[in-house]
Amino acid sequence: MDLDLVLVDINLSDGSGLDVARCAHGRGVPVLLVTGTCPQEAQVFAAGCLTKPYPQKDLLSAIDAIGAVIGGAKLPRRLPSGFNLFRTAA
């Protein structure tokens, strides 16, 4: 199955979302972390980080922004509050 994006929280009940993110990144799959506090090292393996809590529209906008960067399209004028985009070039 092809994956376009992995959306993962850092604190999972059965392990670390950071391990999931590193694995996805290693396989060339972009990662959007959703968490209360985004760790500094996330910039190495995540395309972006969205701070919880967030409204659904912010999640969708963050996904769209990552998709735009990966696809080489123009970024939206306004990014959601609490969203950090790490990957700025495809």
C-alpha positions in Angstrom: 0.0 0.0 0.0 1.3 3.5 -0.9 1.2 6.1 1.8 1.1 9.8 1.1 1.5 11.0 4.7 1.9 9.6 8.2 0.0 11.5 10.9 1.2 10.6 14.4 1.2 11.7 18.0 4.4 11.5 19.9 2.9 9.7 22.9 1.2 6.5 21.9 -0.2 4.0 24.4 2.0 1.2 23.0 5.2 3.1 22.2 6.7 6.2 20.8 5.3 8.1 17.9 8.8 9.4 17.3 9.9 5.8 16.4 7.0 5.6 13.9 8.0 9.0 12.4 11.6 8.0 12.0 10.6 4.7 10.3 8.2 6.5 7.9 10.8 9.1 7.1 13.4 6.4 6.5 10.9 4.9 3.9 10.4 8.3 2.2 7.0 8.9 3.7 6.4 12.5 4.9 5.3 12.8 8.6 3.1 15.3 10.3 3.5 15.2 14.1 0.5 16.2 16.2 1.4 16.7 19.8 1.2 19.0 22.8 4.9 20.0 22.5 7.0 19.5 19.3 10.5 18.3 20.1 13.5 20.1 18.4 14.8 16.9 16.8 11.5 16.5 14.9 12.8 18.8 12.3 15.2 16.1 11.1 12.5 13.6 10.2 9.1 15.3 10.1 7.7 17.6 7.4 5.8 19.5 10.0 4.3 19.6 13.5 0.9 20.7 14.6 0.4 21.6 18.3 -2.7 20.1 20.1 -5.4 21.0 20.6 -6.4 22.1 17.1 -9.6 22.5 15.2 -10.2 20.2 12.2 -9.7 23.0 9.7 -6.2 23.5 11.0 -5.4 19.9 10.6 -6.7 19.9 7.0 -4.7 23.1 6.3 -1.5 21.6 7.7 -2.0 18.5 5.5 -2.6 20.7 2.5 0.5 22.8 3.2 2.7 19.7 3.4 1.1 18.4 0.2 1.8 21.6 -1.5 5.5 21.6 -0.5 6.0 18.0 -1.6 4.1 18.6 -4.8 6.1 21.7 -5.6 3.1 23.9 -5.5 2.8 27.3 -3.9 2.2 27.4 -0.1 -1.1 28.8 1.2 -0.8 32.4 2.2 -1.7 31.6 5.8 -0.6 28.6 7.8 -2.6 27.4 10.8 -1.8 28.7 14.2 0.4 26.2 16.1 1.7 24.7 12.9 5.4 24.5 12.1 6.4 23.6 8.6 9.9 22.1 8.5 10.2 20.9 5.0 10.1 24.0 2.7 11.4 22.4 -0.5 10.3 19.3 -2.3 
